[in-house]
Amino acid sequence: MTFRKDADEREAWRKWVRDHREELTATGVPVEIYSDEHRWLLFLQEDGTDYLKGFDISQLSESDATALYRLIQNE
């Protein structure tokens, strides 16, 4: 049963990415960050910094950062 649960969780993540890919791409968040759930959660825990990519939300425009914040807040 663990295998099925893991598969279901992976599929749920893929669905979330599909549902929000357009919004995430529009804000300028690199695809490498949100394609992997673990990396995305680290990005959120590190206050919008991805050390592997060298990306930080301060690199976004104010409107893009606001859009990203709203997406995160709504989800």
C-alpha positions in Angstrom: 0.0 0.0 0.0 2.9 2.4 0.6 3.8 2.2 -3.1 0.3 3.2 -4.1 0.3 6.1 -1.6 3.6 7.3 -2.9 2.4 7.0 -6.5 -0.8 8.9 -5.6 1.2 11.7 -4.0 3.6 12.0 -7.0 0.6 12.2 -9.3 -1.0 14.8 -7.0 2.2 16.9 -7.3 2.3 16.5 -11.1 -1.3 17.7 -11.3 -0.6 20.7 -9.1 2.3 21.7 -11.4 0.1 21.2 -14.5 -2.6 23.3 -12.9 -0.2 26.1 -12.0 2.6 25.9 -14.5 1.3 28.9 -16.5 1.2 31.1 -13.4 4.6 30.0 -12.1 6.2 30.5 -15.5 4.6 33.9 -15.8 6.1 35.0 -12.5 9.6 34.0 -13.7 10.2 31.1 -11.3 12.6 28.7 -13.0 11.0 25.4 -14.0 13.7 23.4 -12.1 12.5 24.8 -8.9 8.8 23.9 -9.1 9.2 20.7 -11.1 10.4 18.8 -8.1 8.2 18.9 -5.0 11.0 18.5 -2.5 12.9 21.4 -4.2 9.8 23.5 -4.2 9.3 23.0 -0.5 12.9 23.9 0.2 12.4 27.0 -1.9 9.5 28.0 0.3 11.3 27.1 3.5 14.3 29.2 2.4 12.0 32.3 2.0 12.1 32.1 -1.8 15.8 31.2 -2.3 17.0 28.3 -4.4 20.7 27.9 -3.7 21.2 25.2 -6.4 19.9 27.5 -9.2 21.2 30.7 -7.5 17.7 32.1 -7.7 16.0 34.4 -5.2 12.6 36.0 -5.4 14.3 39.4 -5.0 15.3 38.9 -8.7 11.6 39.1 -9.7 9.8 42.3 -10.4 7.5 43.6 -7.7 4.4 42.5 -9.7 5.8 39.0 -10.4 6.7 38.6 -6.7 3.2 39.7 -5.7 1.7 37.2 -8.1 3.8 34.4 -6.8 3.0 35.4 -3.2 -0.8 35.3 -4.0 -0.4 31.9 -5.7 1.4 30.5 -2.6 -1.1 32.1 -0.2 -4.1 30.7 -2.1 -2.6 27.2 -2.3 
